[in-house]
Amino acid sequence: MQLTTSRVWTPTPLAVQLLGRSRQSLMRLVEQGHLSAGKHYVRGPHKNSTITWDVAACTQRFAELARMPASVAKKEVQRRVD
């Protein structure tokens, strides 16, 4: 028997409540490269589609960022961009 884990994608209004972050804060983390499309969030097919979030993956990433010095976090984002 094979066990699989399925992701739960949560719409932004509920994700904001569950994560304790504002919508603007989540979007800022996306823009800064700290949250990755497909892993932490997915956008719908249209420009104005709802963004859905993997709350568990976001929570894990927030914990990683909290343990990481700011200078290291900036270098990590820069490596992803390059």
Long-range contacts (C-beta under 8 A, 24 or more apart in sequence): 7-54, 7-56, 7-57, 8-54, 8-55, 8-56, 9-42, 9-52, 9-53, 9-54, 10-52, 10-53, 10-54, 10-55, 11-50, 11-51, 11-52, 11-53, 12-50, 12-51, 12-52, 12-53, 15-52, 15-53, 15-55, 15-58, 18-55, 19-53, 19-55, 19-58, 19-59, 19-62, 26-53, 26-58, 32-77, 33-77, 33-80, 33-81, 34-61, 34-65, 34-73, 34-77, 35-61, 36-80
